[in-house]
Amino acid sequence: MKETSLSAGKLQFRYAKRYFEEFISRRQKFSELIDKVETPSLLMDLEGVKSKYVQIKYHLPEVNVYYAVKANDHTEVLRALAEVGSGFEVASSEELSRVLSLGVQPERVISSNPVKPLDFIDYAYRVGVNRFAVDSFPEVDKIAKIAPRARVYVRLTVPNEGSEWPLSRKFGVDVDTALDILEHAKNRGLVPIGLTFHVGSQCNNLRNWFIAIKRSAQLWESARRRGIKLLVLNMGGGIPVRYLQESLRIEDIAYYVKGLLRKYFPTPPYELQMEPGRGIVGDQGLMVVSVLGKAKRGEENWLYIDTGVFNGLAEALGGIRYPTYLRKEGELKEWVIGGISCDSMDVVAKNVFLPEPEAGERLFLLSAGAYTTVYGANFNGFPPPKVVCL
């Protein structure tokens, strides 16, 4: 069993090494900084962020892209995307304010959080942002009071199997309920314009897209029969990036989705939308951390680093595994990586294979561009990683 584990560990380490070397070789500025930057730091490749947006637009030219700001809300990341024409999906007054401060017009902003704060609805509507997702009757009533004649789109529940970060339990409704919500919105003076779904963050299961688009077509037709003409099909996020294994490419998803749309929407929606977040920024970030110490606890080798799940790596609690590399040769050992805080939940990863590290040496966590610093808090007095945009 131990030999099998070590064999898998060698593959894991070689994969991380190859990924790291590929990443750095294409980014000269990164290679100049990784030994100098204060740790912990997240290095973001702004040209890479722009390139990912352009790739999505190239493979899905008929789709309007609204970047999900929650994935990484750093001002320079938002500015880079604004420069290439991206739209933005926001959920709060703070996110909206950041986007508008960059000169982005309200027409390029939507809000797909199905349950929104009252002050946010008011602020958004006053500045000209008037497209909101809903998935309940109370939300419709709330919007109708604050933002009369706002345009709303309903969120459907769709399968999230095969997604690293499922989202189907907290939000969304079935087709029949969605239809009733759209009709209720119309009766309350709002403008029902479409529907949205989310196949789950980091989705590597094409079947989710199949069921989602088929289900959307059913609602579309049912709404037409009830006298509600829908215009917008919002296909949410879900575009995956590379972590410890290869992921679906945007061209794979685009080819499949376009085929489904031709089959189930022979008359295309007036507007097609997507809300990628992780898919744009996830693999454009490199987290540089330092080793604080190590210990032997029973049969486990523990390695402690200067950030953790409360300070920027919260997705580790949900199963996200970052390829981790140490620029060192030597016999591989299996490690549990612990975070910087005193909390016993602060465990970043288990079954990580690395050569023997020493205190002060640097580790590199790849594909750390999404949902890291935005989750970071000052728990235990330790700040989130600094962000360096290149």
Buried (B, 14 or more C-beta within 10 A) or exposed (E): EEEEEBEEBEEBBEBBBEBBEEBBEEBEEBEEBBEEBEBBBBBBBBEBBBBBBBBBBEBBEEBBBBBBBBBBBBEBBBBBBBEEEBBBBBBBBEBBEBBBEBEBEBEBBBBBBBBBEEEBBBBBBEBEBBBBBBBBBEBBBBBBEBBEEBBBBBBBBBBBEBBBBBBBEEBBBEBEBBBBBBBBBBEBEBBBBBBBBBBBBBBBBBEBBBBBBEBBBBBBEBBEEEEBEBEBBBBBBBBBBBBBEEBBBBEBBBEBBBEBBEEBBEEEBEBBBBBBBBBBBBBBBBBBBBBBEBEEEEEEBBBBBBBBBBBBBBBBBEEBBBBBBBBEEEEBBBBBBBBBBEBEEBBBBEEBBBBBBEEEBBBBBBBBBBBBBBBBEEBBEBEBBBBBBB
